[in-house]
Amino acid sequence: MNTSPVSAPPKDPLAPLLSRISVGTRHLREPAPSHDELLRMAAAALRAPDHAGLVPYRFAVVRGAAKQRLADLFEAAALAQGKTAEQARRDRERATAPPLLVAVIARIDAGHPLATVHEQWIALGAALANFLTAAHALGYGGKMLSGSKVRDHAVMSAFCRPGESLVGWMVLGTPQGVGRPKFDKPSPAELLGEWPAPPGPTDTPHR
């Protein structure tokens, strides 16, 4: 007679990928990811496809007192763009409100003999997706943000070395409540097709 205990059904290995959504700052609370957890997220980023292994990106963690320095930069950028004092204050809070921010910095080699510029940008995007999915798998929430501030000279200069460009910031923390995707997207069956396509009516692009 078989006396072995009944095993629990196996967990879906794709659950972190299939359940991740973007979580904005107002739905994030402490605790933020620890240094060791951020290292694991960065390790996940490094597993993304990357032609020629260039790693055309890096990350800069903004936390603690550094958030106040970033807030000063955001406020100054807003005022330089002609925003009101109230709008500048709200921009300042974009730096202080998130539990933790991680700047995403591109270092694209336009003259590389193997990896084209678009391949390097794809590698950066794939690394960013891996980073955020790893955060979700560890129980955190997050979202990528950018806006006009990434083009402000003082903000760019604070983060970028020669030849680099500022992509934006990930905000990270512990999500509050259960969210839902912001956009309606096509079903997997609509997304996945065969090549060459079978004869039929002209496909209508999904909006």
Legacy VTK file of the C-alpha trace (Angstrom):
# vtk DataFile Version 3.0
C-alpha trace
ASCII
DATASET POLYDATA
POINTS 207 float
0.000 0.000 0.000
1.272 3.466 -0.875
1.627 5.462 2.357
3.446 8.483 0.931
1.809 11.834 1.768
-0.257 13.544 -0.883
1.875 16.241 -2.460
0.584 19.745 -3.061
-0.062 20.694 -6.672
3.044 22.160 -8.263
3.272 25.929 -8.290
3.121 27.585 -11.683
6.752 28.549 -12.463
5.499 31.443 -14.572
3.370 32.941 -11.791
5.694 35.936 -11.158
5.690 36.784 -14.866
1.960 36.353 -15.350
0.917 38.281 -12.241
3.224 41.309 -12.357
1.671 44.722 -12.885
3.074 48.226 -12.555
2.524 49.726 -9.087
2.728 53.501 -8.725
4.169 55.463 -5.830
0.868 56.136 -4.044
0.373 52.374 -3.650
3.874 51.690 -2.305
4.952 51.643 1.339
7.981 50.634 3.375
9.813 48.346 3.530
11.756 48.842 0.341
14.038 46.129 -1.030
17.223 45.572 0.957
20.698 45.870 -0.550
20.964 42.094 -0.925
17.556 41.939 -2.613
18.561 44.711 -4.996
21.664 42.697 -5.874
19.433 39.737 -6.741
17.286 41.983 -8.939
20.417 43.218 -10.690
21.532 39.605 -11.149
18.186 38.879 -12.814
18.690 41.917 -15.072
22.022 40.488 -16.204
20.294 37.303 -17.429
18.362 39.244 -20.091
19.289 38.767 -23.776
22.262 40.975 -24.594
23.988 40.697 -27.981
27.771 40.758 -27.526
27.366 40.933 -23.735
27.781 44.700 -23.651
25.543 45.374 -20.632
24.522 48.736 -22.135
22.974 49.944 -18.893
23.607 50.438 -15.200
21.494 51.227 -12.147
21.897 53.841 -9.392
20.020 53.388 -6.101
18.501 56.528 -4.556
17.446 56.217 -0.907
17.694 57.950 2.435
19.211 61.422 2.335
19.912 61.031 -1.395
16.164 61.359 -2.037
16.294 64.919 -0.681
19.124 65.788 -3.072
17.111 64.323 -5.958
14.074 66.298 -4.778
16.121 69.500 -5.000
17.043 68.621 -8.588
13.437 67.817 -9.509
12.182 71.073 -8.006
14.836 73.146 -9.760
14.082 71.412 -13.080
10.373 72.126 -12.691
10.946 75.812 -11.981
13.380 76.065 -14.913
10.637 74.646 -17.155
8.290 77.432 -16.060
6.129 75.386 -13.701
4.429 77.060 -10.738
5.733 76.708 -7.193
2.907 74.264 -6.442
3.756 72.127 -9.476
7.430 72.219 -8.497
6.489 71.026 -5.006
4.626 68.078 -6.505
7.653 67.261 -8.646
9.765 67.381 -5.510
7.488 64.794 -3.918
8.121 62.454 -6.854
11.569 61.982 -5.354
10.679 61.869 -1.662
7.434 59.846 -1.698
8.666 56.496 -3.085
10.282 54.214 -0.496
13.204 53.761 -2.894
14.168 54.811 -6.416
16.555 53.160 -8.854
17.800 55.279 -11.739
18.183 53.487 -15.071
21.141 54.757 -17.079
21.878 53.783 -20.682
25.389 53.435 -22.030
24.853 52.780 -25.724
27.860 52.165 -28.002
26.689 53.524 -31.354
29.821 52.305 -33.119
29.906 48.717 -31.883
30.754 46.330 -34.758
28.321 43.587 -33.679
25.471 44.912 -31.567
23.401 47.578 -33.297
21.971 50.511 -31.366
18.457 49.058 -31.425
19.760 45.737 -30.096
21.422 47.539 -27.204
18.182 49.372 -26.375
16.334 46.053 -26.510
18.898 44.613 -24.078
18.284 47.528 -21.708
14.521 47.038 -21.898
14.854 43.318 -21.281
17.090 43.953 -18.267
14.589 46.470 -16.899
11.760 43.939 -17.280
13.798 41.272 -15.493
14.624 43.696 -12.666
10.977 44.612 -12.080
9.785 41.006 -12.373
12.414 39.931 -9.847
11.171 42.650 -7.502
7.627 41.327 -7.883
8.772 37.743 -7.276
10.370 38.898 -4.012
7.111 40.485 -2.853
7.725 44.090 -3.907
5.952 46.396 -6.330
7.347 48.925 -8.709
7.008 50.977 -11.831
9.218 52.717 -14.366
8.870 56.510 -14.625
10.515 59.098 -16.854
9.123 62.421 -18.116
10.797 65.683 -19.063
13.083 65.601 -16.013
15.302 62.980 -17.650
16.263 65.613 -20.244
17.079 68.340 -17.731
20.803 69.061 -17.932
21.361 69.282 -14.165
19.466 66.047 -13.511
21.276 64.207 -16.308
24.643 65.504 -15.152
23.983 64.280 -11.609
23.610 60.687 -12.842
25.385 60.288 -16.161
29.018 59.793 -17.039
30.352 60.807 -20.474
28.523 58.936 -23.226
25.606 57.921 -21.006
21.958 58.971 -21.043
19.310 58.936 -18.334
16.307 56.712 -19.073
14.293 57.282 -15.888
13.635 55.795 -12.473
12.075 52.686 -11.044
10.072 53.333 -7.887
10.078 50.343 -5.537
8.407 49.390 -2.266
5.864 47.067 -0.692
2.541 47.187 -2.580
-0.650 47.997 -0.716
-3.768 46.185 -1.880
-4.342 44.251 -5.075
-4.097 46.194 -8.297
-5.067 45.439 -11.859
-3.439 46.116 -15.220
-3.912 49.694 -16.407
-4.300 48.830 -20.086
-6.345 46.271 -21.959
-3.980 44.203 -24.071
-4.533 41.504 -26.687
-4.945 37.905 -25.643
-1.939 35.585 -26.021
-3.723 33.918 -28.961
-4.015 37.291 -30.723
-0.364 38.037 -30.079
1.075 34.701 -31.225
0.784 33.919 -34.926
2.287 31.558 -37.475
4.619 32.393 -40.307
3.812 32.430 -43.098
0.326 33.527 -42.115
-2.522 31.309 -43.352
-4.818 32.803 -46.018
-7.585 34.903 -44.507
-8.940 38.406 -44.047
-6.457 41.186 -43.416
-5.513 41.406 -39.764
-6.651 44.501 -37.936
-3.981 45.937 -35.588
-4.960 45.837 -31.920
-5.575 49.233 -30.379
LINES 1 208
207 0 1 2 3 4 5 6 7 8 9 10 11 12 13 14 15 16 17 18 19 20 21 22 23 24 25 26 27 28 29 30 31 32 33 34 35 36 37 38 39 40 41 42 43 44 45 46 47 48 49 50 51 52 53 54 55 56 57 58 59 60 61 62 63 64 65 66 67 68 69 70 71 72 73 74 75 76 77 78 79 80 81 82 83 84 85 86 87 88 89 90 91 92 93 94 95 96 97 98 99 100 101 102 103 104 105 106 107 108 109 110 111 112 113 114 115 116 117 118 119 120 121 122 123 124 125 126 127 128 129 130 131 132 133 134 135 136 137 138 139 140 141 142 143 144 145 146 147 148 149 150 151 152 153 154 155 156 157 158 159 160 161 162 163 164 165 166 167 168 169 170 171 172 173 174 175 176 177 178 179 180 181 182 183 184 185 186 187 188 189 190 191 192 193 194 195 196 197 198 199 200 201 202 203 204 205 206
